[in-house]
Amino acid sequence: MGIAAGSLVALAFRFGATFLWAVIGVLTARALSVEDRGAYASAVVFTSAVGGVTSLGAATGYFVANRKRLPAEVAGNALLAALAASILAAVGGAVAWLLLPGEPGRLGLLAGLLLPPNIIRNTLNGVLLGEGKLVPFNLSANVPVTVGFVLLLLVLLGAGERTALAALAAWTAAQYLGLLPLAAWGKGWWTWLLRHRPDGALLRGMLRFTAVSGLAGAVGLLNYRIDLLLVVTLDSREGAGIYASAIAGAEALWLFSSAIAMASFARVGAESRAEAARITAAGVRHTLLIVTVGAGLLAAAAPWAMVLLFGPDYRPAALPLRILCIGTLLYAPQALLNNYFANQLGRPGIALALGLLSLVISVALGVALIPGLGFVGAAWATTASYLVSGFAAIGLFLWLAPVPGRDLWRLRRADLARYPALAREVTRLVRRQGA
C-alpha cells in the first residue's frame, strides 16, 4: 500500500474514531449527572494522556523502522519496561484506594488499573507503525473504543448503573479486552521473551529515546490546551466554553496532516536521508494544499458551522475559529516534520524544543492579550505561537535535510496527477476487498 492510499486508510479510521468518541460523549452526557460525567471524563482523559506519554511507542517505532531491529526483539524488550510501568501504575491506584475514603479511592483504583492497557497498547502499536502495518495499527487503536462504547451502552442503559464508578469500570474492562487483537497479531512478540535474554543496550536506548519523546509529548499536549486554561483563568468559564468549540473546529483540520504522517512513518524511518527528506517534503506540499482548501471553507462557513453544531449561543466562536484556521494551517506540517526529526534523524529533542518555543510564546501573548480581548486574544496568541514555531521547524528541516525550499510548497504537475491515480488505486482496493 502506497503512502497516499495509506493516508486515506488512516484518515478513514480517524474520522470513524472521532465520530465514535462524539457518540460516547453524548451517551455519557445523557446517562450520567454532570458531576459523575466530570469524574469519569477526567479519569479517561488523564489516563489516556499519561499512557501515551509514558509508553515506549515512539521508541519502538524508531528502532523498528530506522534502526532495522527485529520487531519481535523490540516488542519483547519494550514489553518488559511497559509491564514494569504498568505494575507501578496499578500499585499507585491501590495506594489511592487505601488512602482515600469512599468513591474517590475507588475511582483512583480504577484509574490505576486503566493505565496498564494504555501503556502496553501504545508501546506495541509503535512496533506495528514501524513495520508500516497501518490497518492493524488503526484497528488496535480503535477496537478498545468500540468495545468501550458497547460496554458503556450495556452498563449505563441496559443495567441502569448510571454512576461514574460503573462507567469507568466498563471502560477499564474494554481497554483490557482491546489488547486481544495485539495478542493475536504479536504471537512472536510474546514468545521472544521466553527464548531470549533481555538486551540491556536496546532497553537503555529505548528508554533514553522515550525520556525525550515523552517529555515532548507532554509539552505538546499542554501546548494544545494551555490557551483554553488561560481563558478559564483570565476571562471566564463562559468564554472558555465558546473558545473550546472554536478549538474543536480548527483542530479537525489536523486530521489530514496526521493521517499523512502516520502513513509515511515507516518509510521516513527506513529510507535513506535523502529519500526520507523527499517523502517529507512531498507530504508537506500535499498537506498545505488540502489544509488550505479546508481552512478556507471552514473560515467562510464559521458562523453557520458553529450555530449548526453547537447552537446559537456559540455564534461568537466564529471569529476565534477563523483566526485559529490561520494558525492550524501554518502548524499543519508539524507532524510530518517532527516525524523526520525523530524517526529519521533520531533526534526527538528537536520536537521538544519546538514545543517549548510554542508554549512560551502562547503563554506570554495569552497573558498579555486575553484580559483585554478575551478568547479572541487567546486565538491570536495561539496563532502567533504556531506561526513562529512552524517557521522555525521549516527552517530546521531545510538546514538538516537535503532538499531545496521550493520542494515544500511548489506543487508539480505530477502532484496533481496523483489524485486521479489515487482514486483509481482506492477503487482497485475496494474491488479487491469485495471479490
PEURFEN-V832248 format. One record per pair of residues at least 4 apart in sequence whose ideal C-beta (glycine too) atoms are under 8 Angstrom apart, sorted by the first residue. I is the first residue (numbers start at 0). J is the second residue. If there is no record, write none. Layout:
# PEURFEN-V832248
i = <I/I>
j = <J/J>
This chain:
# PEURFEN-V832248
i = <0/0/0/0/0/1/1/2/2/2/2/2/2/2/3/3/3/3/3/4/4/4/4/4/4/5/5/5/5/5/5/6/6/6/6/6/6/6/7/7/7/7/8/8/8/8/8/9/9/9/9/9/9/9/9/10/10/10/10/11/12/12/12/12/12/13/13/13/13/14/14/15/15/16/16/16/16/17/17/17/18/19/19/19/19/19/20/20/21/22/22/23/23/23/23/23/24/25/26/26/26/26/26/26/27/27/27/27/27/27/27/28/30/30/30/30/31/31/31/31/31/31/31/31/32/32/33/34/34/35/35/35/35/35/36/36/37/38/38/38/38/39/39/39/39/39/40/41/42/42/42/42/42/42/42/43/43/43/43/44/45/45/46/46/46/46/46/47/47/48/48/49/49/49/50/50/50/50/50/50/50/51/51/51/51/52/52/52/52/53/53/53/53/54/54/54/54/54/54/54/54/54/54/54/55/55/55/55/55/55/55/55/55/55/56/56/56/56/56/56/57/57/57/57/57/57/57/57/57/58/58/58/58/58/58/58/58/58/59/59/59/59/59/59/59/59/59/59/60/60/60/60/60/60/60/60/60/61/61/61/61/61/61/61/61/62/62/62/62/62/62/62/62/63/63/63/63/63/63/63/63/63/64/64/64/64/64/64/64/64/64/64/64/65/65/65/65/65/67/68/68/68/69/70/70/70/70/70/70/71/71/71/71/71/71/72/72/72/72/72/73/73/73/73/73/74/74/74/74/74/74/75/75/75/75/75/75/75/76/76/76/76/76/76/77/77/77/77/77/77/77/78/78/78/78/78/78/78/79/79/79/79/80/80/80/80/80/81/81/81/81/81/82/82/83/84/84/85/85/85/85/85/86/86/87/88/88/88/88/88/89/89/89/89/89/90/90/91/91/92/92/92/92/92/92/92/92/93/93/93/94/95/95/95/95/95/95/95/96/96/96/96/96/97/98/99/99/99/100/101/102/102/102/103/104/105/105/106/106/106/106/107/108/109/109/109/109/109/110/110/112/113/113/113/113/113/114/115/116/116/116/116/116/116/116/117/117/118/119/119/119/120/120/120/120/120/120/120/120/121/122/123/123/123/123/123/124/124/124/124/124/125/126/126/126/127/127/127/127/127/128/128/128/128/128/128/129/129/129/130/131/131/131/132/133/133/133/134/135/135/135/136/136/137/138/138/139/139/139/139/140/141/142/142/142/142/143/143/143/143/143/143/144/144/145/146/146/146/146/147/147/147/147/147/147/148/149/149/150/150/150/150/150/151/151/151/151/151/152/152/153/153/153/154/154/154/154/154/154/155/155/155/155/155/155/158/160/161/161/162/163/164/165/166/167/168/169/170/171/172/173/174/178/179/180/181/182/182/185/186/187/189/190/191/192/197/198/199/200/201/202/203/204/205/206/207/208/208/208/209/210/211/211/211/211/212/212/212/212/212/213/214/214/215/215/215/215/215/215/216/217/218/218/218/218/218/219/219/219/220/221/221/222/222/222/222/222/223/224/225/225/225/225/225/226/226/226/226/226/226/226/226/226/227/227/227/227/227/227/228/229/229/229/229/229/229/229/230/230/230/230/230/230/230/230/230/231/231/231/233/233/233/233/234/234/234/234/234/234/234/235/235/236/237/238/238/238/239/239/240/241/241/241/241/241/241/241/242/242/242/242/242/242/243/244/244/244/244/244/244/244/245/245/245/245/245/245/245/245/245/246/246/247/248/248/248/248/248/248/248/248/249/249/249/249/249/249/250/251/252/252/252/252/252/252/252/252/252/253/253/253/253/253/254/255/255/255/255/255/255/256/256/256/256/256/256/256/256/257/257/258/259/259/259/259/259/259/260/260/260/260/260/260/263/263/263/263/263/263/264/264/264/265/266/266/266/266/267/267/267/267/267/267/267/268/268/268/270/270/270/270/271/272/272/272/272/273/273/273/274/275/275/275/275/276/276/276/276/276/276/276/277/277/277/278/279/279/279/279/279/279/279/279/279/280/280/280/280/280/281/281/281/282/282/282/283/283/283/283/283/283/284/284/284/284/284/284/284/285/285/286/286/286/286/287/287/287/287/287/287/288/288/288/289/290/290/290/290/291/291/292/293/294/294/294/294/294/295/295/296/297/297/297/297/298/298/298/300/301/301/301/301/301/301/301/302/302/302/303/304/304/304/305/305/305/305/305/305/306/306/306/306/308/309/309/316/317/318/318/318/319/319/319/319/319/320/320/321/322/322/322/322/322/323/323/323/323/324/325/325/326/326/326/326/326/326/326/326/327/327/329/329/329/329/329/330/330/330/332/332/332/332/332/333/333/333/333/333/334/335/336/336/336/336/336/337/337/337/337/337/338/338/339/339/339/339/340/340/340/340/340/340/340/340/341/341/341/341/341/344/344/347/348/349/349/350/351/352/353/353/353/353/353/354/354/355/356/356/356/356/356/357/357/357/357/357/358/358/359/360/360/360/360/360/360/361/361/361/361/361/362/363/363/364/364/364/364/364/364/365/365/365/365/365/366/367/367/368/368/368/368/368/369/369/369/369/369/370/371/372/372/373/374/375/376/377/378/379/380/381/382/383/384/385/386/387/388/389/390/391/392/393/393/394/395/396/396/397/397/397/402/402/404/405/410/410/411/412/413/416/417/418/419/420/421/422/423/424/425/426/427/428/429/430>
j = <4/5/8/133/428/5/424/6/259/262/263/266/278/282/7/262/417/421/424/8/262/421/424/425/428/9/131/133/261/262/263/10/255/258/259/261/262/263/11/258/421/425/12/133/134/137/262/13/133/137/257/258/259/261/262/14/254/255/258/15/16/137/138/140/141/17/254/257/258/18/254/19/141/20/140/141/144/21/251/254/22/23/141/144/145/148/24/144/25/26/148/27/144/147/148/151/28/29/30/148/151/152/155/156/31/36/39/40/151/155/166/36/155/156/161/166/35/36/39/155/161/162/163/166/36/161/37/38/163/39/161/162/163/166/40/163/41/42/106/163/167/43/163/166/167/170/44/45/46/106/109/110/113/163/167/47/113/167/170/48/49/110/50/110/113/114/117/51/117/52/220/53/114/117/54/114/116/117/118/120/121/56/117/121/216/213/216/217/220/84/118/209/213/81/84/117/118/119/120/121/122/125/209/213/59/77/80/81/121/122/125/205/206/209/60/121/122/124/125/128/61/125/208/209/212/213/216/341/347/62/77/125/204/205/206/208/209/212/63/73/74/77/122/123/125/126/129/205/64/125/126/128/129/264/265/268/342/65/66/129/208/268/341/342/345/66/68/73/129/201/204/205/208/67/68/70/73/125/126/129/130/268/128/129/130/131/264/265/266/267/268/269/342/268/269/342/343/345/269/72/73/201/73/74/126/129/130/187/188/75/185/187/188/190/191/76/191/195/198/201/77/126/129/201/205/78/123/126/185/188/191/79/188/189/191/192/195/197/80/197/198/201/202/205/81/122/123/125/126/202/205/82/119/122/123/188/189/192/83/192/197/202/84/122/202/205/206/85/118/119/122/123/86/119/87/88/118/89/114/115/118/119/90/115/91/92/111/114/115/118/93/111/112/114/115/94/111/95/111/96/107/108/109/110/111/112/114/97/108/111/98/99/103/104/107/108/110/111/104/105/107/108/111/104/104/103/104/107/104/105/106/163/164/107/108/109/164/110/163/164/167/111/112/113/164/167/168/171/114/167/171/117/167/170/171/174/118/119/120/143/171/174/175/177/178/121/174/122/123/178/181/124/139/140/143/174/177/178/181/125/126/127/139/181/185/188/128/136/139/140/181/129/130/185/188/132/135/136/139/184/132/133/136/261/264/265/264/265/268/265/264/265/266/136/137/261/262/138/139/180/184/140/261/141/142/180/177/180/181/184/144/145/146/177/179/180/147/173/174/176/177/178/148/177/149/150/173/176/177/151/169/170/173/174/177/152/153/173/154/169/170/172/173/155/166/169/170/173/156/157/157/158/169/158/160/165/166/168/169/159/160/161/165/166/169/165/165/165/166/166/167/168/169/170/171/172/173/174/175/176/177/178/182/183/184/185/186/189/189/190/191/193/194/195/197/202/202/203/204/205/206/207/208/209/210/211/212/345/347/213/214/215/347/348/351/216/341/347/350/351/217/218/351/219/347/348/350/351/354/220/221/222/351/354/355/358/223/350/354/224/225/358/354/357/358/361/384/250/228/229/358/361/362/365/230/242/246/361/365/377/378/380/381/231/239/242/243/246/377/232/233/362/365/366/369/377/380/234/235/238/239/242/369/373/374/377/235/236/239/365/366/369/370/238/239/369/370/373/374/377/239/373/240/241/242/373/374/243/374/244/245/312/313/315/316/319/374/246/316/319/374/377/378/247/248/305/308/309/313/316/320/249/305/316/317/319/320/323/374/378/250/323/251/297/301/304/305/308/316/320/323/297/320/323/324/326/327/327/297/256/290/293/294/297/324/327/328/331/257/327/330/331/334/258/259/286/289/290/293/331/260/286/290/331/332/333/334/335/261/334/262/263/282/285/286/334/335/264/282/334/335/337/338/267/278/279/282/335/338/268/338/342/269/270/274/275/278/275/278/279/338/339/342/343/275/342/343/274/275/278/343/275/276/343/400/401/277/401/402/278/279/339/343/400/280/339/343/396/400/401/402/281/402/406/282/283/335/336/338/339/343/396/400/402/284/400/402/406/407/285/406/414/286/332/335/287/332/335/336/407/408/288/406/407/408/409/410/414/289/414/290/331/332/335/291/328/331/332/407/408/292/410/414/293/294/327/328/331/295/328/296/297/298/324/325/327/328/299/324/300/301/304/320/324/320/321/324/304/305/316/317/318/320/321/324/306/314/317/307/308/317/320/309/313/314/316/317/320/310/311/313/314/313/313/316/320/321/322/375/378/323/374/375/377/378/324/378/325/326/375/378/379/382/327/378/381/382/328/329/382/330/378/381/382/383/384/385/386/331/385/382/385/386/389/390/385/388/389/336/389/392/393/407/337/353/388/389/392/338/339/340/392/393/395/396/341/349/350/353/392/342/343/343/344/396/400/344/346/347/349/350/395/396/399/345/346/347/349/350/349/399/351/352/353/395/354/355/356/357/388/391/392/395/358/388/359/360/384/387/388/391/361/384/385/387/388/362/384/363/364/380/383/384/387/388/365/380/381/383/384/366/367/380/368/376/379/380/383/384/369/376/377/380/381/370/376/380/372/376/377/379/380/373/374/376/377/380/376/376/376/379/377/378/379/380/381/382/383/384/385/386/387/388/389/390/391/392/393/394/395/396/397/407/398/399/400/407/402/404/407/406/407/408/409/414/415/415/416/417/420/421/422/423/424/425/426/427/428/429/430/431/432/433/434>
